[in-house]
Amino acid sequence: MRLLQNFTIRMVMLTILGLFVYSGRGLVYTASMHYPKFPKEIILTDILCGK
């Protein structure tokens, strides 16, 4: 039961990651990971607000 739950969570996380990658924002988020000085707060609020 627990194994199935972990698998489901992992699949959901992969799906969300996939959506971020396929959207333009995914590339911006990846850039922010590679360049720490990039304003992450702006990107995160942009993603959360859905702008």
Buried (B, 14 or more C-beta within 10 A) or exposed (E): EEEEEEEEEEEEEEEEEEEBEEEEBBEBBEEBEEEEEEEBEEBEEBBEEEE
